[in-house]
Each structure stands twice: as C-alpha cells, then as structure tokens.
C-alpha cells in the first residue's frame, strides 16, 4: 500500500503537479531512501525531456510511405480522393 501511494506521488512529482508543501515532504523522504530518490530524479528528467522534444515531423512523403508499407503488407486501402502516389508517372495513351 505504501509503495503504491509513493508511486502515485512520484508520478505527480515528475509532472510537477504537487503543492510546494508535498514536494518538500517527498524530497525530505527521498533523502533517507535512495531508491525513492533515484525514481523521483529519473522520472522527472524523463518527463522534462518528453516535454522538450518537438516530436517527429510527419510529412506528405511520410504518409505515402506508410500507405505503401500497409499495402505491401496486404491491406486494401482506398484513398477518398484517389490521388496517385508521387512516385508514379502518368503516360499518355497512344492509339
């Protein structure tokens, strides 16, 4: 029960969701518990890094590559606008 309670507090600590009083109490408790201290430090750093990351860039080319991979895996995908892929060339029909 105690470990579960501290786990929830550490999650809130990592997201900086605790009041100053609770933060101070938890940090005081972490001084005598190296495992708790390590968990608090690493989880907070992880959350900070995730918030600082801009994320992956998703372009039209990325979208086409994903669709191509899905089709190669056997998925039947119908595009609502029936656009052709940018790597396909349209040749004129000669009679």
C-alpha positions, 0 to 999 in steps of 0.5 A: 500500500505504501509503495503504491501511494509513493508511486502515485506521488512520484508520478505527480512529482515528475509532472510537477503537479504537487503543492510546494508543501508535498514536494518538500515532504517527498524530497525530505523522504527521498533523502533517507531512501535512495531508491525513492530518490533515484525514481523521483530524479529519473522520472522527472528528467524523463518527463522534462525531456518528453516535454522538450522534444518537438516530436517527429515531423510527419510529412506528405512523403511520410504518409505515402510511405506508410500507405505503401508499407500497409499495402505491401503488407496486404491491406486494401486501402482506398484513398477518398480522393484517389490521388496517385502516389508521387512516385508514379508517372502518368503516360499518355495513351497512344492509339 
